[in-house]
């Protein structure tokens, strides 16, 4: 493939050599003369000219000419265009033939569609249902009466507990558990008494769940992950939580029981949400924030306890002034001490 071919593929404007031969993709730092790279963050703009990449996908406002023998391709969205290029050079995706591996354990009354793939050592228990063209990876456990829709992809070593429901085109990555018991205990004289957790987890269409995620079943009713939600790795979703459509939940977030996250909200990395709260649609909670009260729709919050951008900026400004304030107070104390000493001396005479 040549640089001209790449430009045609991504719908970009070619600047420079059209005959650069490219074989693969790489970052600006690691690319060679036969790689396609891209500028997806302004932080890396200085690397464009020093990179060895033969072809670089760039925003349309990039005005420096390419060095001899290299090519720029100007795009509306270099990151999206690079994803398109990646698919041209990526190795073929694995294919999964319909049927059940001989080592899989599938209950006689489980309803597994003939087009579905059930991998080695997977377990599908009584009454479970697996939809058309779904892939159940090696070592996956699907509990009694759990239901998975069509075109789901369940990566190896996922646990989907009894009665849980997954919609169409759901992707779940390795090590995740869906439907573990919610964390409910009542302290008593003899210790902590477990509260029965008899609800389910419902995951709607087009949801993707990362690796090592825990989504707890409801105490009663459902823990509900709505359509189009994307959940990163190492996230904890507690019992009876509702995550609204198209939310982004980034790594190491924890959402406590019975909280509701509104449509399109973003919880950045390591956010903690206390229980029984409402986070409004479109809200953005910045990384490592702790949410302890309801959040209005569209708000952007920072810090612990989480506060508005304006409040956060004001607090940071005041905090930075503390050093100067301390010096001023020390100077005032010295002056006051000198005045008192002078007054004492005057009174003695």
Backbone torsions as a table, in degrees:
resi	resn	phi	psi	omega
1	UNK	NA	140.1	179.9
2	UNK	-105.0	170.1	176.9
3	UNK	-60.1	-35.9	177.1
4	UNK	-64.1	-38.5	177.5
5	UNK	-63.9	-40.5	179.9
6	UNK	-64.5	-42.4	179.0
7	UNK	-59.7	-42.2	178.7
8	UNK	-66.2	-40.3	-178.5
9	UNK	-60.3	-43.8	-173.8
10	UNK	-96.1	-2.9	179.7
11	UNK	70.7	31.9	-179.2
12	UNK	-102.5	175.0	-180.0
13	UNK	-100.5	120.6	-177.2
14	UNK	-80.6	128.6	174.0
15	UNK	-123.4	122.6	179.6
16	UNK	101.8	-154.5	-172.6
17	UNK	-65.8	133.5	178.3
18	UNK	-95.6	-4.1	-174.9
19	UNK	-111.6	19.9	177.7
20	UNK	-68.2	124.1	-177.9
21	UNK	-85.7	122.5	-177.8
22	UNK	-123.0	142.4	-175.8
23	UNK	-120.5	-17.7	-173.5
24	UNK	-160.3	-175.2	179.5
25	UNK	-124.0	154.2	-179.5
26	UNK	-163.4	167.1	174.5
27	UNK	-71.2	163.7	177.7
28	UNK	-58.1	-38.0	-177.2
29	UNK	-70.7	-32.1	-172.5
30	UNK	-104.3	-7.7	-171.8
31	UNK	-68.3	152.4	172.8
32	UNK	-112.4	-178.1	-177.1
33	UNK	-64.6	-15.9	-178.8
34	UNK	-108.9	21.2	179.7
35	UNK	-111.9	151.4	168.5
36	UNK	-98.5	132.9	175.9
37	UNK	-131.0	-175.0	-177.5
38	UNK	-155.7	160.2	173.7
39	UNK	-107.4	104.6	-178.7
40	UNK	-107.0	-6.2	-178.0
41	UNK	-147.0	129.6	-176.7
42	UNK	-58.7	-22.6	178.3
43	UNK	-56.1	-30.3	-174.2
44	UNK	-99.7	9.9	-179.3
45	UNK	-55.3	-41.7	179.4
46	UNK	-60.3	-21.7	-178.5
47	UNK	-77.6	-14.6	-174.3
48	UNK	-60.7	-49.0	-176.6
49	UNK	-74.4	-28.8	-179.1
50	UNK	-88.0	-15.3	179.5
51	UNK	-66.0	151.2	175.8
52	UNK	-87.5	-0.7	-175.8
53	UNK	-55.0	131.0	178.7
54	UNK	-68.7	-34.6	-179.2
55	UNK	-133.4	132.8	178.5
56	UNK	-128.1	129.1	174.8
57	UNK	-87.0	126.0	-169.9
58	UNK	-133.4	157.0	173.5
59	UNK	-67.0	156.9	-173.1
60	UNK	-67.3	-16.4	179.0
61	UNK	-88.7	5.5	178.2
62	UNK	-76.2	117.7	-170.5
63	UNK	-112.5	-2.6	177.4
64	UNK	-75.7	133.9	-179.4
65	UNK	-71.5	153.4	178.3
66	UNK	-74.5	148.0	172.1
67	UNK	-61.8	161.1	-179.3
68	UNK	-57.0	134.5	177.8
69	UNK	84.6	-1.0	177.7
70	UNK	-115.0	170.1	-178.1
71	UNK	-139.6	140.1	168.7
72	UNK	-103.0	144.8	169.5
73	UNK	-124.2	113.7	-176.9
74	UNK	-86.3	128.5	-172.5
75	UNK	-132.1	158.3	172.9
76	UNK	-68.4	-36.9	-178.4
77	UNK	-141.5	91.0	-176.6
78	UNK	-56.9	-36.2	-178.5
79	UNK	-65.2	-46.2	178.6
80	UNK	-64.6	-41.0	178.9
81	UNK	-64.6	-37.3	178.4
82	UNK	-64.5	-38.6	176.8
83	UNK	-59.2	-38.7	177.3
84	UNK	-63.6	-43.0	179.2
85	UNK	-65.7	-39.2	-179.8
86	UNK	-55.5	-41.7	-177.5
87	UNK	-64.3	-23.9	177.9
88	UNK	-74.4	-28.7	-174.6
89	UNK	-106.6	-11.6	-178.3
90	UNK	-67.3	148.1	174.9
91	UNK	-63.4	156.2	-179.0
92	UNK	-58.7	140.5	176.5
93	UNK	-68.5	147.1	176.4
94	UNK	-59.8	148.5	175.6
95	UNK	-109.2	151.1	-175.2
96	UNK	-128.4	110.4	-178.3
97	UNK	-72.5	145.1	175.1
98	UNK	-58.7	148.1	175.8
99	UNK	123.2	177.8	-175.6
100	UNK	-114.4	130.7	175.6
101	UNK	-64.0	145.0	-178.3
102	UNK	-57.1	-27.4	-178.8
103	UNK	-87.2	-6.5	177.8
104	UNK	-69.6	147.4	178.1
105	UNK	-113.3	108.7	-175.1
106	UNK	-122.1	122.6	-179.8
107	UNK	-60.1	147.5	-176.7
108	UNK	-60.8	-31.3	-177.9
109	UNK	-100.3	11.1	173.1
110	UNK	-73.0	142.9	-177.9
111	UNK	-104.0	92.0	-179.6
112	UNK	-105.4	119.4	-178.0
113	UNK	-60.9	145.1	-176.6
114	UNK	-60.8	-25.6	-179.0
115	UNK	-87.6	-6.3	-178.3
116	UNK	-77.6	156.2	176.8
117	UNK	-112.9	129.5	176.6
118	UNK	-119.7	115.2	-171.2
119	UNK	-81.5	179.9	-176.7
120	UNK	-58.4	136.5	173.3
121	UNK	62.6	13.7	172.7
122	UNK	-70.3	152.5	178.1
123	UNK	-125.9	125.0	176.7
124	UNK	-124.1	115.2	-170.5
125	UNK	-88.1	177.2	-172.9
126	UNK	-55.9	133.3	174.6
127	UNK	79.8	-3.7	179.7
128	UNK	-71.9	155.8	179.9
129	UNK	-132.5	133.5	179.3
130	UNK	-120.6	124.9	-172.5
131	UNK	-81.0	176.5	-175.8
132	UNK	-58.5	132.5	174.5
133	UNK	64.1	12.7	177.7
134	UNK	-76.7	152.2	179.3
135	UNK	-116.7	123.5	176.5
136	UNK	-109.7	108.8	-173.2
137	UNK	-72.2	175.5	-178.1
138	UNK	-60.6	135.5	174.7
139	UNK	73.9	10.6	178.1
140	UNK	-74.3	142.0	174.4
141	UNK	-113.4	125.1	175.3
142	UNK	-119.1	115.9	-172.3
143	UNK	-78.2	175.6	-177.5
144	UNK	-54.2	132.1	173.1
145	UNK	61.0	14.1	170.9
146	UNK	-71.5	150.4	-177.4
147	UNK	-131.0	130.1	176.2
148	UNK	-120.5	134.1	178.9
149	UNK	-78.3	-169.2	-178.3
150	UNK	-77.1	154.0	174.2
151	UNK	60.4	26.5	172.7
152	UNK	-79.2	151.5	174.6
153	UNK	-128.6	108.9	-178.9
154	UNK	-107.3	108.5	-175.6
155	UNK	-70.5	165.4	-174.8
156	UNK	-55.0	146.0	171.7
157	UNK	64.0	36.1	170.0
158	UNK	-94.5	145.7	174.3
159	UNK	-114.4	123.1	174.6
160	UNK	-118.4	108.5	-170.9
161	UNK	-77.7	172.6	-174.1
162	UNK	-54.1	139.3	172.3
163	UNK	71.5	-1.4	179.9
164	UNK	-73.2	154.8	-173.0
165	UNK	-128.2	125.7	174.4
166	UNK	-117.3	138.8	-178.7
167	UNK	-82.6	-149.7	-178.9
168	UNK	-86.8	145.0	170.8
169	UNK	59.6	35.0	176.6
170	UNK	-86.3	134.3	176.7
171	UNK	-114.1	129.6	177.9
172	UNK	-129.3	125.1	-176.1
173	UNK	-90.3	165.9	-168.1
174	UNK	-58.6	144.9	174.4
175	UNK	84.3	-1.1	-178.4
176	UNK	-83.1	145.9	175.4
177	UNK	-120.2	124.7	178.4
178	UNK	-114.1	119.5	177.3
179	UNK	99.2	16.3	171.9
180	UNK	-66.0	159.5	-177.6
181	UNK	-62.4	139.0	170.8
182	UNK	-64.3	156.6	-175.6
183	UNK	-87.0	86.4	-177.2
184	UNK	-130.6	118.5	-179.6
185	UNK	-143.0	146.8	176.5
186	UNK	-113.4	117.4	178.3
187	UNK	-64.0	136.5	178.8
188	UNK	-141.1	178.3	-177.4
189	UNK	-61.4	-31.7	-176.9
190	UNK	-100.1	7.9	-179.4
191	UNK	129.3	-157.7	-177.6
192	UNK	-97.6	117.6	179.7
193	UNK	-88.4	127.3	-178.3
194	UNK	-70.7	133.0	174.8
195	UNK	-88.6	125.4	-179.7
196	UNK	-57.2	138.1	178.3
197	UNK	-116.4	95.8	-169.4
198	UNK	-112.4	6.4	177.5
199	UNK	-84.4	-163.9	-176.7
200	UNK	-130.9	176.4	164.1
201	UNK	-110.6	130.7	173.2
202	UNK	-115.7	124.5	177.6
203	UNK	-118.1	121.1	-174.7
204	UNK	-83.8	-177.6	-174.7
205	UNK	-60.8	148.4	169.2
206	UNK	62.9	29.3	174.1
207	UNK	-92.0	142.2	171.2
208	UNK	-122.3	130.0	-177.7
209	UNK	-118.1	126.8	-176.5
210	UNK	-73.0	-169.0	-177.9
211	UNK	-82.5	149.2	174.9
212	UNK	57.3	38.7	175.9
213	UNK	-96.6	144.7	174.5
214	UNK	-120.4	120.3	176.4
215	UNK	-118.4	109.6	-172.8
216	UNK	-80.7	145.6	174.6
217	UNK	-69.3	157.1	-179.3
218	UNK	-72.0	153.5	171.0
219	UNK	-61.8	-42.7	168.2
220	UNK	-153.1	158.4	-174.9
221	UNK	77.5	-131.1	-174.5
222	UNK	-144.6	146.5	158.7
223	UNK	-88.4	128.5	-164.6
224	UNK	-127.4	117.6	174.5
225	UNK	-105.2	110.1	-170.2
226	UNK	-85.0	174.2	-169.6
227	UNK	-53.2	134.3	170.8
228	UNK	78.6	5.0	179.8
229	UNK	-68.6	142.6	175.7
230	UNK	-121.0	122.0	-176.6
231	UNK	-117.8	126.6	-179.3
232	UNK	-79.1	-177.1	-178.8
233	UNK	-69.6	155.5	168.7
234	UNK	59.8	42.7	178.9
235	UNK	-106.0	142.9	176.1
236	UNK	-114.9	119.4	175.2
237	UNK	-112.9	117.1	-173.7
238	UNK	-84.1	177.4	-174.3
239	UNK	-63.8	140.6	175.0
240	UNK	66.3	15.0	173.2
241	UNK	-73.4	147.0	171.7
242	UNK	-120.8	122.9	175.2
243	UNK	-107.2	116.6	-174.2
244	UNK	-71.3	167.7	-175.4
245	UNK	-53.9	137.5	170.0
246	UNK	63.1	23.2	173.1
247	UNK	-71.7	153.4	171.9
248	UNK	-111.2	122.2	178.5
249	UNK	-119.1	109.6	-171.3
250	UNK	-89.8	169.3	-169.0
251	UNK	-52.8	143.2	172.3
252	UNK	65.8	22.4	172.4
253	UNK	-76.2	146.0	171.6
254	UNK	-128.2	124.7	178.9
255	UNK	-114.9	118.6	-175.7
256	UNK	-78.9	167.0	-168.8
257	UNK	-56.5	139.6	172.7
258	UNK	66.5	15.8	172.6
259	UNK	-85.2	149.6	178.9
260	UNK	-116.9	129.5	177.9
261	UNK	-109.9	120.1	-172.4
262	UNK	-73.0	165.0	-175.8
263	UNK	-53.1	130.6	173.5
264	UNK	74.1	8.4	178.1
265	UNK	-71.6	156.3	177.8
266	UNK	-123.1	123.8	171.8
267	UNK	-109.3	108.7	-177.1
268	UNK	-75.2	177.2	-170.7
269	UNK	-55.6	135.9	174.0
270	UNK	65.0	22.2	173.3
271	UNK	-70.8	140.5	173.1
272	UNK	-116.7	132.2	-179.9
273	UNK	-118.8	122.8	177.8
274	UNK	-69.5	169.4	-174.6
275	UNK	-77.2	155.1	172.8
276	UNK	61.5	37.4	178.8
277	UNK	-110.7	160.7	175.3
278	UNK	-116.6	119.1	173.1
279	UNK	-104.5	118.8	-171.4
280	UNK	-68.5	159.0	178.0
281	UNK	-55.6	138.0	175.7
282	UNK	75.1	3.6	178.0
283	UNK	-68.9	151.1	176.7
284	UNK	-124.6	121.4	177.6
285	UNK	-109.3	114.3	-174.6
286	UNK	-72.3	162.1	-171.7
287	UNK	-54.9	140.4	177.0
288	UNK	65.2	16.9	176.5
289	UNK	-79.7	151.9	175.4
290	UNK	-116.1	115.8	-175.8
291	UNK	-94.5	119.5	-176.4
292	UNK	-120.8	2.2	179.3
293	UNK	-148.5	166.2	179.4
294	UNK	-58.7	149.0	-177.3
295	UNK	-118.1	126.9	179.4
296	UNK	-66.8	157.6	176.3
297	UNK	-58.6	136.4	175.0
298	UNK	76.8	-0.6	-178.4
299	UNK	-72.9	152.1	171.6
300	UNK	-118.3	120.0	-174.4
301	UNK	-119.9	149.6	179.7
302	UNK	-131.6	155.8	164.5
303	UNK	81.4	-178.9	179.4
304	UNK	-133.5	117.7	-6.8
305	UNK	-66.6	149.0	-174.1
306	UNK	-63.8	132.9	180.0
307	UNK	-133.8	171.3	-176.0
308	UNK	-68.8	162.1	178.3
309	UNK	-56.0	-43.0	-178.3
310	UNK	-63.9	-46.3	178.9
311	UNK	-63.7	-41.1	-179.1
312	UNK	-62.6	-45.5	-179.9
313	UNK	-62.6	-40.6	179.9
314	UNK	-64.8	-44.0	179.3
315	UNK	-63.1	-41.4	178.7
316	UNK	-63.2	-41.7	179.2
317	UNK	-61.6	-45.7	179.8
318	UNK	-64.9	-37.2	179.1
319	UNK	-62.9	-41.6	179.3
320	UNK	-66.2	-23.4	179.9
321	UNK	-84.8	-6.3	-176.1
322	UNK	-62.1	-35.9	179.7
323	UNK	-61.9	-46.9	178.2
324	UNK	-63.9	-40.1	179.5
325	UNK	-62.2	-39.9	179.6
326	UNK	-62.0	-44.1	179.0
327	UNK	-63.5	-39.3	179.3
328	UNK	-64.1	-42.0	179.1
329	UNK	-64.1	-41.6	178.4
330	UNK	-61.6	-41.1	178.6
331	UNK	-64.9	-42.0	178.1
332	UNK	-62.9	-38.9	178.5
333	UNK	-63.8	-39.3	178.0
334	UNK	-64.0	-45.3	-179.5
335	UNK	-62.6	-42.0	179.5
336	UNK	-63.7	-40.2	178.3
337	UNK	-63.1	-40.1	178.9
338	UNK	-65.7	-41.1	179.2
339	UNK	-63.7	-43.5	179.5
340	UNK	-63.6	-40.9	178.8
341	UNK	-62.4	-41.5	179.1
342	UNK	-65.2	-40.2	179.3
343	UNK	-65.6	-40.4	178.1
344	UNK	-62.9	-41.3	-179.9
345	UNK	-64.6	-41.5	-179.6
346	UNK	-65.1	-38.4	-178.8
347	UNK	-68.9	-29.5	179.9
348	UNK	-72.3	-29.4	-178.9
349	UNK	-92.4	NA	NA
